[in-house]
Amino acid sequence: MTRRAKWLAGAVLLAAAGGAGFLWTSRGEADRAPAPVAAPAGPVGVGALGRVEPASRILKLGPAPSQDGARIDRLLVAEGEAVQPGQVLAEFSDAALKDAAVAGAEAQVAQARARLERIRAGGRPSEIAAQRARIEALRNAEDSARREAERAERLERTGAGAEAAAERARFIANRTRAERVEAEAVLETLSRPRPEDVALAEAELAAAGAALARARAEAALARLTAPIAGTVIRVIARAGERAPNEGVVEIADLSRLDVVADVYETDLPRLRLGAVAEVVVPGEATRFPATVREIGWQVRRTTQAGTDPVAAVDARTVEVRLALTPDAAGALARRSNMQVQVAIRP
């Protein structure tokens, strides 16, 4: 064998040894690799942080914008007190003044209504009879004055009478005729009111009614009333203080409670209305059942503060409301805005 042939044979043996080593190493690594994790057979549930909130929401009640800076004269409720719709919760310092304005407006309405009824009714029978008697007397006086004026004119033409006397007689005749015409017009008004008088009185009554409605509306703004039946859960300002911008009291209907969960937008496809969930409340050993009753329509930044230091602080979430059972509502009635954990089953 030549020297070149020996060199080629050695190279082939080295290559074969290297390939065998590579094959052994690859098989060893394959034997040590972990087995792949099997994908779950069914859909996965959704976990989220949430807060306890009344189904009616927490209502902050304060004065109207026209009452900005109003001072509270009387506070009529306390924290924990049950209230009914329309119940007065507080009165502001201008309530007495507004009540006086209402009383004045009511008097104006009564006056305008009486005037309209008087015009519609016309004159009383005694007034009508007296007016007819006056017309008859004026008619007789007019006839007498007309005859006297005719006699004076005849005397004036014959030269037996003075021109001044004839002129005076004609004046008296014209005056009595005018008084008779006026008395007849008054009688017609007493017997049958004019449409324009009725229309004017009706317009005055409508204006008085509008003024009364405005006075009552302003008087209502001087009082703080409950829009729903619920419980006073917080008193923000008390008698003698000016009503702050955040309101005077907070009320809510605690008979029905929700859990408002912030669910990541990527978990939305796994949600459905009516889905069953469990709520874990700190300090409570019981897991409270809940049901998804509302899925929000808007994606926004998360409002719940998590404890994971590497969690995304700008995560996008959707607000999902879960209805609690009456038993859970009774147990959590005094825990509004408390943070809880929610597990929604698939």
Secondary structure, 3 states (H helix, E strand, C coil): CCHHHHHHHHHHHHHHHHHHHHHHHHHHHHHHCCCCCCCCCCCCCEEEEEEEEECCCCEEECCCHHHCCCEEEEECCCCCCEECCCCEEEEECCHHHHHHHHHHHHHHHHHHHHHHHHHHHCCCHHHHHHHHHHHHHHHHHHHHHHHHHHHHHHHHHHCCCCHHHHHHHHHHHHHHHHHHHHHHHHHHHHHCCCHHHHHHHHHHHHHHHHHHHHHHHHHHHCEEECCCCEEEEEECCCCCCECCCCCCEEEECCCCEEEEEEEEHHHHHHCCCCCEEEEECCCCCCEEEEEEEEEEEEEEECCCCCCCCCCCCCCEEEEEEEEECHHHHHHCCCCCCCEEEEEECC
